[in-house]
Amino acid sequence: MNTPAIVPSRRGFTLIELLVVIAIIALLIGILLPALGEARRAAHNTVSLSNLRSLSQMMAAYAGQSRDQLMNPFFLPGERAVGNPTPPWNGIEVSHQPGAFWIFADGGRSTEMFGFHWASLMMHWNNPEDLGNKVQFAPGDRTVVTRFNNFVPQPPFTRSDYIWDGSYVYSPACWFNSIRYEQPVGTPALPAAQALLRRNTYASVISPSAKVMLWERFDYSRKWRLDANGRTENPPQWNNPEATARFAAVDGSVDAVRMRTLYELTTPGSSTPPNERSLTPTGRFNIPTSMFAAYDMSRDGFENGENGTVANPAFFWATRDGVKGRDINR
């Protein structure tokens, strides 16, 4: 007598069960993705603060070999360069190439664009074989990293005549006479541009913990901002009232400040006492887009009063009283 074979059941998922599983997966993704994004931004912010600390330490080491001077590669009246008794005052000697200069021909801006390019000079000084050191780039700053990779030859960097912009800004107040900031930047009554240069020292900074020396140019923890054109897929510039600015002070400390706090402290009639006139910058950050274009930076999304943006007060950039002034409430 033959016994029939037992065929195992092959019951599959029903459509409803599949839809429930998909819904659960979608719900989990919706819960986890924001948390992962927040964790990534927090990690980027930590790296950026670490970069700022390292860069401020390089600045201190530079000053240690330069009679305590804050970085100022330009020429004061009467100063001579190697092989050139009358160097261009707005020129920087090219590393390892005596007689060659990078010229910052910025018109009435008086070399201010060096504030975006200082780190490349520091890399040349610190280690010519490591010009691509990641310390000069914020993790979220894809624009400047792409420009660097397209512009500078890949390792081992056999040439030394390159200068480029980085993610961290150096305050022009560090290489200018404080008189420049007694009136709004660009006031015609100010002396000739070269006469505004000064060999400031760390000792000349009255409030080293409150004078911001370096900062991240955009708040990369945010992916968009609001301007006259509506929501823009650009992070807010450091001096945007909605930004959080990560910075290094002259004393080497690093921190972050909500710019809204500085706006509240410096706005006349503010409900937040006291009204800090000493923290109010002299002028607004309104470098024209045409000048950024000369440095291939016109598409970076700067907020300068053009292209639907607002020219906000030049916090950190044009410190009232220069190196003798204060940028934050410490």
Secondary structure, DSSP 8 states (H G I E B T S, - for coil): --------------HHHHHHHHHHHHHHHHHHHHHHHHHHHHHHHHHHHHHHHHHHHHHHHHHHTTTTB----S--TT--BTTBSS--TTEEE-TT-TT-EEE---GGGTTTTHHHHHHHHHHHHH-TT-TT-GGGS-TT-HHHHHHHHHHS--TT----------SEEE-GGGTB-GGGGSS-TT-TTS--GGGGB---BGGG-S-TTTSEEEEESB-TT-S-EEETTEEESS--BTTSTT-EEEEEETTS-EEEEEHHHHHHHHSTT-SSSS--GGGS-SSB----HHHHHHTT-TTS---SS-TT----B-TTTS-TTGGGS-SS--
